[in-house]
Amino acid sequence: MISYVGIYLRNLFYVFIFLSNPLFADSFINNTYNNHGSVGLINMPTARFYDEEVHGITFYDGTPDQKITLTSNPYDWFEGSFFYTNIQGKPYPGFEYQDYKDKGFNIKLRLKKEGFLPAIAVGLNDFAGTGFYSSEYLVSSYGIRNLDIHFGIGWGQLSGTETTISNPLGYIKDSFNIRPVEYEGKGGSFNPSQYFSGENTSPFFGVSYVLNNRFLFKFERDTILVDSPRMPYEKRESDYSFGIDFSINNNFVVGGSFERGGFFSLRFVYKNDPKSTKKYEYQLPEVNENDNKYVKLIKNLEDNGIGVNKITETSSSIGLELTQFIHPDLNLVEQIISEASRNSGIKKNIITDIEIANL
C-alpha cells in the first residue's frame, strides 16, 4: 500500500510542476456541495471553500440515507453545516414502521490556500452526538485549468476500504490507534476521544472536470465504511463512484451519481453568494480567421471592458498589463481573462498586472 500511495504522490507532484495553474481554485461557479453539504466531490470532501457569507442547502436521496444539510461559510477559511437524516431500513426505537432519524454537525477548516503547492484542509463530520457518520479527514486540492485534483486520508466512517494505511498519528501517541465504539454522550455531545483515531486510515482521491459552463464531471475513490453495524449500507461493488452535476444557473445545481458500483443517487443544491453582483454575460468579439492568438486575446478583453496596455511572453507564461474600470469585482475580471485566453487558443499560464482607474 505504501508504494501505491508513493507512486500516486510522485505523479501528482510532477503534475504540479509541469502544468499550469487553476481555473478552479475556490470558484463559486465551478465547485458544488457534495452529498453531505460540504464543498466536495460525491461523498468525498475537498480542500475547496466558498467565500465569506456564502450559504446553501443540499437535498440528498441515496441508499440507505436521505439527508438535508444546511451549510454556511462565516469566514472564507471556515465551513460549517448542520444535517438531518433519514436512514432507510434502520428502525427507529419505539416506532416499528418508521425509519431511523438523526442529526449532526460538520466542520471544515482551511490550513493553506492554493499557490505553487496545493490547498490543504482538515475536517470533522458528525463530530458531536450519536456519530453515525463520525469521521475526520485531511485533504489537499490542486486545479489545472478545467481539472481539479484531490487527495486525502480519512478516519472513522471514511476509512472503509481494504486498502488502508496505519494511522500516522499512532506514531505520536498510542491512544490514537484505538477508536472507542461507545459514545461519550447522547445527541449534541462532543466525542474528542474519537477524533482522528483508529488503527487504520484510508487514502481517498478524486477529480472534477468542467465540461462546459453547465456540466461538471466528478470521479472519486469512495472510502465510506459499509460494514459498520450502525449503518445499513449495501455491499460495496466498487471502490469508485462517478457523477455529473448540472448547473441550472449559478445558484441551483442538480447532481446524479452512481455510487460504489451499487446504486444511483440524486442531489439538489441551492447555494447563494450575497456579495455576488448581477451575472455578467461574456461578450464574444468579432475576430478574423487570420488574426493571431494575441490579436484575438486583445479583442476578447477589450470587448469585455478590459484594456490591454502590454503583452509579454516567456517560454512558460504570458504577461498582461491591463487597465479596467468597469467591473467592480476582481474575481469577475479574472474569470473574463480566463475565458478570453480559452477563446483565443492560449494555453500558457497568464500572469496579470491590473491597473484600476482612479485607484
N, C-alpha and C positions, 0 to 999 in steps of 0.2 A: 504494500500500500504506500509505503514511504516513497518508493521510486515513482509510483504513479503520480503522486502529488508533486514530486520534484520535477518530473517532466512537464506537467501542466504549468507550474510556476515559471519554469525556464522559458517555455514557449510564449507564455503571457508576457514575460519581461522583454523578449525580442520584439513582440508586437508593439509594446510601449516605446521602444527605442526607435524603430524604423518607420512607424506610421504616424500620420499627422493627428492633430488634436480635435476635440469633440464638437459635434453638433448637439449632443445630448446635454452633458453637464446636469444641472438641476432644472432643466426646462419644464415649465408648467405644461407646455403643449405635448412634449414627447415622452413624458412619464405619466403613469397611471397608478392607481391603487391596486394592490393585489387582492386575493380573496379575503384577506384578513384586515383590510383597510389601511395597510401600510404601503407607502410608495415602493413598488417592487415588481416582481415578475408574476407568477401564477400563485404559488404558495410561498415561494422563497422571497426573502427581503433583499433589498439592495442598499447601497450607501447613498442613494439619491434623496433629496429633500425638496420640498416646496418652500417658497419664500414666506417670510413672516406674515401672519394673518390669513393665510390660505386655510380653508376648511372644506370638508366634504363628507359624503355619506356613501357607504357601499352596501349593496344588497347582493348576497351570495346564495345560490341554490346548488348545493353539491350533494355528495353521498359520503357519510350519513348526515353531515352538518348543514344547516341553513343558518345564515348569520346576517345580522345588521350591525354595521360598525360606523360610529361617528368619529371623525378624525380631525385634528386641528394642529396647526403649527404656530404656537405662541411666539416662537423665535425661528429663525431660519436654520438653526442648529438643533432644534428640538421638535420631535413629532410625538404627539400623544393621542391615544384613541381609547374609546370605550365600546365594548361589543355586547350584544345579547344574542344568544344562540339557541337553536332548537336541534337536538341531537336525535335523529330518527333511529328507531329500533332500540333505543335505550329507555326503559320505563321510568317514569317519574315516581318517586316513592309516595305511596298512598293514593296514586291515581293510575289505575290499571291501564286505561286506554289513552293515556297522554304521554307524548314523548318528553324526554328529559329537557329541562330548561336550565340555562346557566348564563352568567355574565362575567365580565372581567375587563382588565385594563392592559394596554400595551404601551411601551415607550421605545423610542429610538433616539440616540444621541450621535451627533456628528463629532468625530475625533479629528478629521482632517478633510479639507476641501481638495478637490482635484486640481492638480497642477501638472508638473512633469511626471509625478507619481500619482497613483490612483487616490480617489476619495476613500475614506475609511469611516465606518460607523459601527456602533455597538447597540444592541437592543435586547429587550426582555418582553416576552409575550406572556399574557395571563400571569403576571408576576404577583398577584395578590388574590387569595381566596382558594377555591377548590382546585384550581390548577389543571383542568382538563387539557388545556393547550400549553401548559407551562414549558417554556423553552427560552434559551438565550442564544445569541449569535454574535459573531464578529464578521463583518463583510466589507469587501472592497469593490469599487466600481471604476471603470475607465471607458470613456467614449472615444470612438474613432469615426468621425463623420456620422453616417446613418446607423452605425453599430455601437451598442453599449454592452460591455463585457463585465461580468460579475463573478466573484469568487469569495467563498467564506467557509466558516465552520460553525456547526450547530450543536447545542447541548439539549438534553431533555427530549421533548417531542420532535426536535429537529435532528435527532441522532439515530434514525431508524433504518439505516441500510446495513447490508452485510459488510460493506467496505467502510471500515472505521479506522480511526487512529486513537492512540491513547490520549486521554485528557492532558493537554500540556500543562494545565495548572496543577495537576497532581505532582509534578516535579517540584513545585513550590511548597505545597502543603498536602499531606496525605488525606486530609478530610475532604478535599475536592474530588477524590476518587469515589466517594460514597454519595449517592443521591437518595435522600430519605424518601421512602414510599408513603409514609403517613404525613399529612399536612399539619402544620403547626397551629392552624386556626380554621375557623369557618370562613364563609364568604366575606371578603373585604379585608382579610388579614394578610400581612406580608409573610413570606416564607424565605428569609435570607439564606438559610442553610442549604437551600436547593440551587441557588443561583450559580450557574457555570459549574455545576457539579455532575458527577457521573464518571464511571470508569472509562467510557469511550465518547468520542465526538465523531460526527460525520462531516466530511467535506462536501460542500454543495457548490454548484456553479450554474451559470446560465447566460443567455444573451437575449437582447431585444433588438429588433431591427425595424427602422422606419421604412415601410414600403412606399408610402406616399403621405400626403397630409391628412389622410383619413385612417389608414390601416397601420397597425403596429403588430409585428410578429414577435412571439415570445417562446423561448425554449429553456428548460431548466432540468437539472438533476434534482429530483424531489426526494428529500431525506426524512419526510414525516414518518414517525413511528406508527406502524399499522397494527402491530401485535400487542399493543398496550391493553391491559384488562379494563381500562377505564373508557376507551373509545372504540366503538364497534366499526372500525374501518374495514373495508373489503380487502381481501388478499391482494398484495402488490403483484401486478403482472409485469411491471417495468419500473425502473428507477427514473424514468424520464416522463415529463409532461410537456405539452406544447399547446399554444393557443393563439387566437387573433383578437385584438381589440379594435373596435370600430368607433371612431370619434364622430358623433353626430354633429357636435360643434366643440368649442373649446371647453365647455362645461359638462357635457353629457357623453358618457362612454358606455358601450355595450361590449362585453367580452365573452367569448366562448372558448372552452378549454377541454382537452382530452387528457385526463389526469391518471398518471401511473398505469397506463395501459388498460384501465378497467372501466371508466365511466366518463361521461360528458358532464360539464357543469356550465352554469351561466352566472354572469356577474353584471350588475348595473351600477354605474358610478356617477355621482354628481360631485363636481369639485368647483370651487369658486375662489377667485383671487380678487378681493375688494380693491386692491391697488391697480388692477389692470385697467388700461384705457380701452376705448372702443377699438374693436378689432380692425387692424389695418389691412387693407386689400392691396396686395403687391401688384404693382403696375408693370406689365410686360412691355418693353420698348420695341419699336420697330428697328430691326437690325438687318444689315445687308449680308448676304451669304459670304461675301468676300471680306467682311470685317474680321480682323484677327481677334483673339480672345481678350486682349486688353481694351480694344475699342468697344467690344460687346460689354465688358465689365463696366466701363465708364458710362455707357448708355444706360445700363441696368441701374446703376447707382444714381445717376443724375435724374432719371425719370421717376425715381422714388425719393427725391428731395435730399440727396447726399452729393455734395460736390467733391470732385477728385482734383486735388492740387498736384499730387506727385505719385508716381508708381516706381518702385524699385524692385529688383528681383535678385535672389541668390539661388544657389543650387537646391536649396530645400524649402524656401519660402518666398512669399511676395509681400512687400511692404506697401501700405497705402497711407498717404497723408490726406485726410479728408476734412471737409467743413460741412456742418449741418446745423440748422436752427429751426427745423420744422417739428421733429419728433421729440416729445418730452421724456421718452424712456430710452435709456441706453441699451437695455435688453432688446428693445424693438430694433434699434439701429444695428445691433449685432445680428439679429435674425435677417434683416434686409441684406447685410453684407454676405451672410452665408448663402441666402437664396440667389443673390447676384453672382456669386462665384460658381454656383452649380449651373446656372443658366448660361454662363459664359464658357463653360467647359474647363474651368480652372480646378485642378486637383491638389495644388500645393497648399501648404498651411499659409493662412493670411494673417499678417501682423498689422494692426492699425494704430494710427496716431490721429485721434479725432479732435478737431478744434470746434468748439461750440460757440456760435456767435454771441457776443456781448458777455461772455464769461472769461 
